[in-house]
Amino acid sequence: MIDSAPDAVERLIAKLAKRHRDLAFCYEAGPTGYGLHRQITRLGHDCIVVAPSLIPKRPGERVKTNRRDALTWPSCIVQES
C-alpha cells in the first residue's frame, strides 16, 4: 500500500522520476477520489483511474486481489496507449 498523502506522493514520484524517463500511473477508483489523479497529472505524468468492474476477467477469476490487479493493470495501460 502506498500512502496517498500529497507530500508522500510527490516524494515517491520524484524518486521514481530520477530512475525512469517515462512514468505512467494507474490506480483503482476509490476513496482517494480524483485528487490523486489531479496531483499526478499536475506533476506532468500520465494517470489512469481504473474502474475494477470494467477490467476484463477470465472465467473463474471472481476473487479480486491486489496481486492479480498489479499483474493485470499494466497490460490494460499498454492497450489504452
Secondary structure per residue as TSV (DSSP state, phi and psi in degrees):
chain	resnum	aa	ss	phi	psi
A	1	M	-	360.0	138.7
A	2	I	-	-109.7	134.6
A	3	D	-	-64.1	131.7
A	4	S	-	-96.9	8.1
A	5	A	-	-62.9	136.7
A	6	P	H	-51.5	-43.2
A	7	D	H	-68.1	-35.3
A	8	A	H	-68.4	-40.0
A	9	V	H	-63.7	-45.6
A	10	E	H	-61.8	-41.5
A	11	R	H	-63.3	-44.7
A	12	L	H	-63.0	-44.5
A	13	I	H	-64.9	-41.0
A	14	A	H	-61.7	-41.7
A	15	K	H	-63.0	-45.2
A	16	L	H	-67.0	-38.0
A	17	A	H	-66.2	-27.3
A	18	K	H	-67.6	-30.8
A	19	R	H	-95.3	-24.9
A	20	H	-	-130.9	140.3
A	21	R	S	-72.8	-50.2
A	22	D	-	-114.2	130.8
A	23	L	-	-120.9	140.4
A	24	A	E	-135.2	138.4
A	25	F	E	-122.0	151.3
A	26	C	E	-144.4	149.2
A	27	Y	E	-149.4	158.0
A	28	E	E	-75.9	131.5
A	29	A	S	-56.7	133.2
A	30	G	S	-175.5	-150.3
A	31	P	T	-67.2	-18.5
A	32	T	T	-76.4	-11.4
A	33	G	T	62.2	-154.7
A	34	Y	T	-94.1	2.9
A	35	G	H	-59.6	-42.2
A	36	L	H	-64.7	-42.9
A	37	H	H	-58.9	-48.1
A	38	R	H	-61.1	-41.1
A	39	Q	H	-64.2	-46.3
A	40	I	H	-64.5	-43.5
A	41	T	H	-68.9	-34.0
A	42	R	H	-63.0	-31.4
A	43	L	T	-80.3	-0.6
A	44	G	T	94.8	19.8
A	45	H	-	-119.5	154.5
A	46	D	E	-74.5	143.2
A	47	C	E	-147.8	132.6
A	48	I	E	-119.5	133.5
A	49	V	E	-96.7	122.7
A	50	V	E	-99.9	128.6
A	51	A	-	-90.7	111.7
A	52	P	G	-55.2	-30.6
A	53	S	G	-70.0	-16.6
A	54	L	G	-98.4	-1.9
A	55	I	S	-78.3	126.3
A	56	P	-	-61.4	140.1
A	57	K	-	-128.0	145.7
A	58	R	-	-76.9	155.5
A	59	P	T	-57.0	134.1
A	60	G	T	93.6	-8.8
A	61	E	-	-94.2	63.0
A	62	R	-	-82.6	-30.9
A	63	V	S	-78.9	124.3
A	64	K	-	-90.2	126.7
A	65	T	-	-131.8	152.3
A	66	N	H	-62.3	-37.2
A	67	R	H	-63.0	-46.2
A	68	R	H	-62.9	-41.7
A	69	D	H	-61.1	-43.8
A	70	A	H	-63.0	-29.6
A	71	L	H	-85.0	-27.3
A	72	T	H	-89.4	-42.6
A	73	W	H	-61.2	-39.9
A	74	P	H	-56.9	-37.8
A	75	S	H	-68.1	-31.2
A	76	C	H	-68.2	-36.9
A	77	I	H	-64.9	-44.1
A	78	V	H	-61.6	-40.9
A	79	Q	H	-66.7	-30.9
A	80	E	H	-72.6	-28.6
A	81	S	-	-70.7	360.0
